[in-house]
Amino acid sequence: MNLSVKEAARLLSVSEKTIYRWIQKEVIPAYRIHEQYRFNGAELMEWATSRRIGAMPESLLAPSSRSLAQISLSAALEAGGIFYRIGGSTRDQALADIVTHLRLSDGMDRDKLLNLLIVRENLCSTAIGNGIALPHLRNPGILPISRATVTLCFLEKKIDYHALDGLPVDVLFTIMAPDLPAHLHLYSRLNYLLQRPALRNLLIPPGGREEILATMRAEEERLSI
């Protein structure tokens, strides 16, 4: 748990009073540690995004450090790859097939990674609506991931992913990041760009690899202006 109430309020662009009100109503993912409330940054961003609370924080859309500035979403997607006709008739089966396609460093325990992804989904679905999900680790940095990647997988058939909008999922972007700042940077940018028609229209039905990558680069460049 890495964020205080003050930091959570700044991240979501709301007052601390609003954060405490959400805590009292038990609608925000918060943890009480030594008489103080703490938040998991990744969970908090996902919770806010799923409820369309405010706009994406500028601090995440525009990287504030040199290390984050070097993490390009389009480059992460190119490194992670785009794959079609992923199998599986259930969420866990689809995730198992996706894990076999992830471009991981030698020696990475794929079985452990799959279990961690399933644990994350059991806590709360990473589906963001409109047939799209963003599976990832609950605690980025728990595994020795050396580079940030985003892997786009198109499922052979739609599956129930317990999405808030009730729609089945067949498009999954799996985010693998070495630490929390990199994860939040990629997650926020990806979620923001997925709201733009230019990219979203290439996902359903699936477009070609080069077209998707070119559109991602163009949209990311517009975001950086």
Secondary structure, DSSP 4 states (H G I P E B T S, - for coil): --B-HHHHHHHHTS-HHHHHHHHHTT-S--EEETTEEEB-HHHHHHHHHHTT-SSPPHHHHS--SHHHHT--HHHHHHHH-EEEEE--SSHHHHHHHHHHHS---TT--HHHHHHHHHHHHHHS--EEETTEE--B-SSTTSS---S-EEEEEEEEEEE----TT---EEEEEEEE-SSHHHHHHHHHHHHHHTTSHHHHTTTTTT--HHHHHHHHHHHHHHHH-
